[in-house]
Amino acid sequence: MKILVVGGGGREHTIVWKIAQSPLAEKIYCAPGNGGISELAECVDISATDIEAMVAFAKDKEIDLAVVAPDDPLVLGMVDAMEAAGIKAFGPRANAAVIEGSKVFSKELMKKYNIPTAAYEVFTDSASAIEYVKKGTYPAVIKAEGLALGKGVIIAQNEQEAVEGIKEIMDDKKFGDSGNRVVIEQYLTGPEVSVLAFTDGNTVCPMVPAQDHKRAYDNDLGLNTGGMGTFSPSRLYDDAKAKECMENIFIPTVKAMSAEGRPFKGVLYFGLMMTEDGVKVIEYNCRFGDPETQVVLPRLKTDLVEIMQAVIDGCLDEVSIEWEDNAAVCVVMASGGYPVSYEKGFEISGIDDANAMDGVIVFHAGTRLENGKYVNSGGRVLGVTAVDDDLDKAIKRAYEAVGKITWKDEFHRSDIGIKKYAN
């Protein structure tokens, strides 16, 4: 098969790496790809959101399977366009990707179908939202409605922070049109867990659970990022929690989407919080999470391409998906100044030394190959992943690998996976 993976970050490197292990994959393209991906696939200089150019390329190369990985092209309808051109595509159509594209839609879906989530209100203008938070309790959660690279959420500790956050999102348009509407939510407390699931619109197959670290610095300090590291399995998500989520969240969500005429086929990401009142949904994503993918797919035993084909063909119930009985930890190495501003173009050394270690895979997120050398080209640069028998061993191995890699102004958290639960 000739396979095209759309995207160019750490998630896509992991997907390409896993697809490359399949005997079904004869040739892999990745658009736009990155420095690390170029070692496994032919990278093509097409923006992930350029639907017309991507479909034209897929037709020209007679692609057998297009894997649309990022949220933006999914929400924009790339899967629909691929299918219209006669190309098999993995990922939800636009009318299902709205579950991530609109937080208002997802909250209203949960309310309508009694899927447990935080209480909320929706606002279309800043004046009304500000009036509401002046009467509210704190902390409060303020979310831009649309896509914001995982950063459109503000946890306001007091009225001043809430008012400033609303103005940033709605008046200053910090996240563009994503801030045309805001959702103001009840603040929930408890450990967070991410569960990704394969679904063909009927069958739901949850993957092994993971826990992400969103804050930039140790001890969950600093700004929210797209994720500074993750680990799998969760220390807290047991069989009882898995059963509760399957019955109350996973199956009801997939059934709700089908009932709304929006069957979801692809990977549905459940951001969960384990509260004193049970597990509740914080957010949905319409695709593989990043960096959760970097610890989940290395634990997958079953051929990923076979699973993707079954999802597309609506026969996921015929596939037995198996997982390794081990643990994985991913430490994100970032450019100094991320998630605000940072310099690019610094040469990275030590990647080969880290990759030479047993059980270590260095996934590239923001790198570029220049004159045979890797340089940083983004905020999150590398996801250093280690797989071992248990979490403690995997953590130790991951940080040993991180210690071999350097570039100017690099920074990373030193507490990934160490505490009982992460935020």
C-alpha positions as CSV (number, residue, x, y, z in Angstrom):
1,M,0.0,0.0,0.0
2,K,1.0,3.6,-0.6
3,I,0.1,5.6,2.5
4,L,0.0,9.3,3.0
5,V,0.2,10.8,6.6
6,V,-0.9,14.4,6.9
7,G,0.9,16.5,9.5
8,G,4.4,17.2,10.7
9,G,4.7,16.9,14.5
10,G,5.6,14.4,17.1
11,R,2.3,12.7,16.8
12,E,2.8,12.2,13.1
13,H,6.3,10.9,13.5
14,T,5.0,8.3,15.9
15,I,2.2,7.3,13.5
16,V,4.7,7.1,10.6
17,W,7.0,5.0,12.8
18,K,4.2,2.6,13.6
19,I,2.9,2.4,10.1
20,A,6.5,1.6,8.9
21,Q,6.4,-1.6,11.0
22,S,3.4,-2.9,9.0
23,P,4.1,-5.4,6.1
24,L,1.1,-3.7,4.3
25,A,3.1,-0.4,4.0
26,E,5.1,-0.4,0.8
27,K,5.7,3.4,0.5
28,I,5.0,6.2,3.0
29,Y,4.6,9.9,2.3
30,C,4.2,12.6,4.9
31,A,3.1,16.1,4.3
32,P,4.6,18.3,5.4
33,G,6.6,16.0,7.7
34,N,9.8,17.1,9.6
35,G,13.4,16.2,9.9
36,G,12.9,13.0,11.8
37,I,10.0,11.8,9.7
38,S,12.2,12.1,6.6
39,E,14.2,9.1,7.8
40,L,11.1,6.9,7.4
41,A,8.9,8.6,4.8
42,E,9.2,10.8,1.8
43,C,8.3,14.3,3.0
44,V,6.2,16.5,0.8
45,D,6.1,20.3,1.1
46,I,2.3,20.7,1.4
47,S,0.7,22.5,4.3
48,A,-1.5,20.2,6.4
49,T,-4.5,22.5,5.9
50,D,-4.1,22.8,2.1
51,I,-6.9,20.4,1.2
52,E,-6.9,21.0,-2.5
53,A,-3.1,20.4,-2.9
54,M,-3.2,17.4,-0.6
55,V,-6.0,15.7,-2.5
56,A,-4.3,16.4,-5.8
57,F,-1.1,14.9,-4.5
58,A,-2.9,11.8,-3.3
59,K,-4.6,11.3,-6.6
60,D,-1.4,11.8,-8.5
61,K,0.5,9.3,-6.4
62,E,-2.5,6.9,-6.4
63,I,-2.5,6.8,-2.6
64,D,-4.3,3.8,-1.1
65,L,-4.7,5.2,2.4
66,A,-4.6,8.8,3.7
67,V,-4.2,9.2,7.4
68,V,-5.3,12.7,8.4
69,A,-3.7,13.3,11.9
70,P,-4.1,17.0,13.0
71,D,-7.3,18.6,14.2
72,D,-7.3,21.6,11.7
73,P,-7.6,19.6,8.4
74,L,-10.1,17.2,10.0
75,V,-12.4,20.1,11.1
76,L,-11.9,21.7,7.6
77,G,-13.1,18.5,5.9
78,M,-10.0,16.9,4.5
79,V,-11.4,13.4,5.0
80,D,-14.6,14.4,3.1
81,A,-12.5,15.7,0.2
82,M,-10.3,12.6,0.1
83,E,-13.4,10.3,0.0
84,A,-15.0,12.5,-2.7
85,A,-11.9,11.9,-4.8
86,G,-12.1,8.1,-4.3
87,I,-9.3,7.9,-1.7
88,K,-9.7,5.9,1.5
89,A,-9.0,8.2,4.4
90,F,-8.6,7.6,8.1
91,G,-10.2,10.1,10.4
92,P,-13.6,11.6,11.0
93,R,-15.5,13.7,8.5
94,A,-16.0,17.4,9.2
95,N,-19.5,16.9,10.6
96,A,-18.0,14.5,13.3
97,A,-14.8,16.4,13.8
98,V,-17.0,19.3,15.2
99,I,-16.8,17.4,18.5
100,E,-13.4,19.1,18.9
101,G,-13.9,22.0,16.6
102,S,-16.7,23.5,18.7
103,K,-16.6,23.2,22.5
104,V,-20.2,24.6,22.5
105,F,-21.3,21.6,20.3
106,S,-19.5,19.1,22.5
107,K,-20.9,20.5,25.8
108,E,-24.5,20.6,24.4
109,L,-24.0,17.0,23.1
110,M,-23.0,15.9,26.6
111,K,-25.9,17.7,28.2
112,K,-28.5,16.3,25.7
113,Y,-27.3,12.7,26.1
114,N,-26.5,12.8,29.9
115,I,-22.8,12.2,29.5
116,P,-21.1,13.4,32.7
117,T,-19.2,16.8,32.4
118,A,-18.9,20.1,34.2
119,A,-21.8,22.5,34.4
120,Y,-21.4,25.4,31.9
121,E,-22.7,28.5,30.3
122,V,-22.1,29.8,26.7
123,F,-21.5,33.5,25.8
124,T,-21.4,35.3,22.5
125,D,-20.2,38.7,23.8
126,S,-17.7,39.7,26.4
127,A,-20.0,42.0,28.3
128,S,-22.4,39.2,29.2
129,A,-19.5,36.9,30.0
130,I,-17.9,39.4,32.3
131,E,-21.2,40.1,34.0
132,Y,-21.5,36.3,34.6
133,V,-18.1,35.9,36.1
134,K,-18.6,38.8,38.5
135,K,-21.3,36.7,40.2
136,G,-19.4,33.4,39.9
137,T,-17.3,31.3,42.2
138,Y,-13.6,30.5,41.7
139,P,-11.6,28.9,40.3
140,A,-13.5,29.1,37.0
141,V,-12.6,27.6,33.6
142,I,-12.9,29.8,30.5
143,K,-12.6,28.2,27.1
144,A,-12.4,29.6,23.6
145,E,-15.0,27.7,21.6
146,G,-12.8,26.6,18.7
147,L,-9.3,25.2,18.0
148,A,-6.4,26.9,19.8
149,L,-3.5,24.5,19.7
150,G,-4.4,23.2,23.2
151,K,-3.9,26.7,24.7
152,G,-7.4,28.2,24.6
153,V,-8.2,27.4,28.2
154,I,-7.8,29.7,31.1
155,I,-8.2,28.7,34.7
156,A,-9.1,31.9,36.5
157,Q,-8.3,32.0,40.2
158,N,-10.3,35.2,40.8
159,E,-12.6,37.8,39.1
160,Q,-9.7,39.9,37.7
161,E,-8.1,36.9,36.0
162,A,-11.5,35.9,34.6
163,V,-12.2,39.3,33.2
164,E,-8.8,39.6,31.7
165,G,-9.1,36.1,30.2
166,I,-12.5,36.9,28.6
167,K,-11.1,40.1,27.1
168,E,-8.1,38.3,25.7
169,I,-10.2,35.7,24.0
170,M,-13.2,37.6,22.9
171,D,-12.0,41.2,22.4
172,D,-8.3,40.9,21.6
173,K,-9.0,37.7,19.6
174,K,-5.9,36.0,21.0
175,F,-7.0,32.8,19.3
176,G,-8.7,34.4,16.3
177,D,-12.3,33.4,15.4
178,S,-12.0,30.5,17.9
179,G,-12.9,33.2,20.5
180,N,-16.1,34.3,19.0
181,R,-17.9,32.3,21.7
182,V,-16.7,31.2,25.1
183,V,-17.7,28.4,27.4
184,I,-17.4,29.2,31.1
185,E,-17.3,26.0,33.1
186,Q,-17.5,24.8,36.7
187,Y,-14.0,24.0,37.9
188,L,-13.6,20.3,38.6
189,T,-10.9,18.8,40.8
190,G,-9.1,15.5,40.6
191,P,-6.5,13.7,38.5
192,E,-6.7,13.9,34.7
193,V,-6.4,10.8,32.4
194,S,-6.4,10.7,28.6
195,V,-8.0,7.7,26.9
196,L,-7.9,7.5,23.1
197,A,-10.2,5.0,21.4
198,F,-10.5,3.6,17.9
199,T,-14.1,3.6,16.7
200,D,-15.9,2.9,13.4
201,G,-19.1,4.6,14.5
202,N,-20.4,1.5,16.2
203,T,-17.7,-0.5,17.9
204,V,-15.4,1.3,20.5
205,C,-12.0,0.0,21.3
206,P,-10.2,2.1,24.0
207,M,-6.4,2.2,23.9
208,V,-4.2,2.0,27.0
209,P,-4.7,5.1,29.2
210,A,-2.1,7.9,29.4
211,Q,-1.5,11.0,31.6
212,D,-0.3,14.3,30.2
213,H,1.6,17.2,31.8
214,K,0.2,20.5,30.4
215,R,2.1,23.1,32.4
216,A,5.5,24.3,31.1
217,Y,7.5,23.8,34.3
218,D,8.0,21.3,37.1
219,N,5.3,21.0,39.8
220,D,2.7,22.1,37.3
221,L,3.9,25.7,37.2
222,G,3.9,28.1,34.3
223,L,1.7,28.5,31.3
224,N,-0.4,25.8,29.6
225,T,1.3,24.2,26.7
226,G,0.4,21.6,24.1
227,G,1.9,19.0,26.5
228,M,5.4,18.7,28.1
229,G,5.4,15.0,28.6
230,T,3.2,11.9,29.2
231,F,3.2,8.4,30.5
232,S,1.3,5.2,30.1
233,P,-0.3,3.3,31.8
234,S,-2.0,5.6,34.3
235,R,-1.3,4.8,38.0
236,L,-4.9,5.5,38.8
237,Y,-7.1,4.3,35.9
238,D,-8.0,0.7,36.9
239,D,-10.5,-1.9,35.6
240,A,-13.3,-0.4,37.6
241,K,-12.7,3.1,36.1
242,A,-12.4,1.6,32.6
243,K,-15.8,-0.1,33.0
244,E,-17.4,3.1,34.4
245,C,-16.0,5.1,31.4
246,M,-17.1,2.5,28.8
247,E,-20.6,2.4,30.1
248,N,-21.1,6.1,31.0
249,I,-18.9,7.9,28.5
250,F,-17.3,6.0,25.6
251,I,-20.3,4.1,24.2
252,P,-22.8,6.8,25.0
253,T,-20.7,9.4,23.1
254,V,-20.3,7.3,20.0
255,K,-24.0,6.4,20.0
256,A,-24.9,10.1,20.5
257,M,-22.8,11.1,17.5
258,S,-24.5,8.5,15.3
259,A,-27.9,9.6,16.6
260,E,-27.1,13.2,15.6
261,G,-26.3,12.0,12.1
262,R,-22.6,12.5,12.6
263,P,-21.1,9.0,12.9
264,F,-17.5,9.2,14.2
265,K,-14.9,7.0,12.5
266,G,-11.3,7.4,13.5
267,V,-9.7,8.1,16.9
268,L,-11.8,9.8,19.5
269,Y,-9.8,11.3,22.4
270,F,-11.4,11.5,25.8
271,G,-9.9,14.0,28.2
272,L,-11.2,12.8,31.6
273,M,-11.1,13.9,35.2
274,M,-11.6,11.5,38.1
275,T,-13.7,13.6,40.5
276,E,-15.3,12.6,43.8
277,D,-18.6,12.4,41.9
278,G,-17.2,10.0,39.3
279,V,-15.3,10.3,36.0
280,K,-16.3,13.4,33.9
281,V,-15.4,14.5,30.4
282,I,-13.2,17.7,30.3
283,E,-12.8,17.7,26.5
284,Y,-13.0,15.6,23.4
285,N,-10.4,15.6,20.6
286,C,-11.2,14.2,17.1
287,R,-7.8,12.6,16.6
288,F,-4.7,11.0,18.2
289,G,-3.5,13.2,21.1
290,D,0.0,14.8,21.2
291,P,2.1,13.8,23.1
292,E,-0.1,10.9,24.3
293,T,0.4,9.1,21.0
294,Q,4.1,8.9,21.7
295,V,3.5,6.6,24.7
296,V,0.4,4.7,23.5
297,L,1.4,3.5,20.0
298,P,4.8,2.1,21.2
299,R,2.7,-0.2,23.4
300,L,0.4,-1.4,20.5
301,K,1.1,-5.0,19.3
302,T,-1.6,-5.1,16.6
303,D,-0.8,-3.8,13.1
304,L,-1.9,-0.2,13.0
305,V,-2.7,-0.3,9.3
306,E,-5.1,-3.2,9.8
307,I,-6.9,-1.3,12.5
308,M,-7.2,1.8,10.4
309,Q,-8.6,-0.3,7.5
310,A,-11.2,-1.9,9.8
311,V,-12.3,1.5,11.1
312,I,-12.8,2.8,7.6
313,D,-14.6,-0.4,6.5
314,G,-16.8,-0.5,9.6
315,C,-15.7,-3.9,10.8
316,L,-13.6,-2.9,13.9
317,D,-15.5,-5.7,15.8
318,E,-13.6,-8.2,13.7
319,V,-10.2,-7.1,14.9
320,S,-8.6,-8.2,18.1
321,I,-6.4,-5.3,19.3
322,E,-3.6,-6.3,21.7
323,W,-1.3,-4.2,23.9
324,E,2.1,-4.9,25.4
325,D,2.2,-5.4,29.2
326,N,4.8,-2.7,29.8
327,A,5.1,1.1,30.3
328,A,6.2,4.1,28.3
329,V,7.3,7.6,29.2
330,C,7.7,10.6,26.9
331,V,9.7,13.7,27.9
332,V,9.2,16.7,25.7
333,M,12.3,18.8,25.0
334,A,11.3,22.3,24.1
335,S,12.8,25.6,22.8
336,G,13.6,28.2,25.5
337,G,10.7,30.6,25.8
338,Y,8.0,28.1,24.7
339,P,5.0,28.4,24.7
340,V,5.3,32.2,24.1
341,S,8.3,33.1,21.9
342,Y,11.5,31.2,21.1
343,E,14.4,31.2,18.7
344,K,14.9,28.7,16.0
345,G,17.8,27.3,14.0
346,F,20.0,26.0,16.8
347,E,21.9,22.8,16.0
348,I,20.8,19.7,18.0
349,S,23.4,17.2,19.1
350,G,23.0,13.7,20.7
351,I,19.9,12.4,19.0
352,D,21.7,9.4,17.6
353,D,23.2,8.6,21.0
354,A,19.8,8.6,22.6
355,N,18.2,6.5,19.8
356,A,21.0,3.9,20.3
357,M,19.8,3.1,23.8
358,D,17.6,0.0,24.2
359,G,13.9,0.9,24.4
360,V,14.4,4.5,23.4
361,I,12.7,6.3,20.5
362,V,13.3,10.0,19.8
363,F,10.2,11.4,18.1
364,H,10.7,14.7,16.2
365,A,8.1,17.4,16.7
366,G,9.8,20.7,15.7
367,T,13.0,19.9,13.8
368,R,14.4,20.6,10.4
369,L,17.3,18.9,8.6
370,E,19.9,21.4,7.4
371,N,23.1,20.3,5.8
372,G,22.8,16.9,7.4
373,K,22.3,18.4,10.9
374,Y,19.1,18.7,12.9
375,V,18.0,22.2,14.1
376,N,15.1,23.3,16.2
377,S,12.2,24.7,14.1
378,G,9.3,24.8,16.6
379,G,8.3,25.2,20.3
380,R,8.1,21.5,21.2
381,V,11.1,20.0,19.5
382,L,11.6,16.4,20.5
383,G,9.6,13.8,22.4
384,V,12.1,11.4,24.0
385,T,10.2,8.2,24.6
386,A,11.4,5.2,26.6
387,V,9.7,1.8,27.0
388,D,10.5,-0.6,29.9
389,D,8.9,-3.2,32.2
390,D,7.3,-0.6,34.5
391,L,6.9,3.1,34.9
392,D,9.8,3.7,37.2
393,K,12.2,2.0,34.9
394,A,10.8,3.8,31.9
395,I,11.1,7.2,33.6
396,K,14.8,6.5,34.5
397,R,15.6,5.4,31.0
398,A,13.8,8.4,29.4
399,Y,15.8,10.9,31.4
400,E,19.0,9.1,30.7
401,A,18.2,9.6,27.0
402,V,17.3,13.2,27.5
403,G,20.7,13.8,29.1
404,K,22.4,12.9,25.9
405,I,20.6,15.6,23.8
406,T,21.5,19.3,23.8
407,W,21.0,22.5,21.9
408,K,21.0,26.2,22.9
409,D,18.3,27.3,25.3
410,E,16.7,23.8,25.4
411,F,14.4,23.1,28.4
412,H,12.3,20.3,29.7
413,R,10.4,19.2,32.8
414,S,12.3,16.9,35.2
415,D,9.2,15.4,36.9
416,I,7.3,13.6,34.1
417,G,5.5,10.6,35.4
418,I,7.0,10.9,38.9
419,K,4.1,12.1,41.0
420,K,0.9,10.0,41.3
421,Y,-1.1,12.0,38.9
422,A,-0.4,14.9,36.5
423,N,-2.2,18.0,35.4
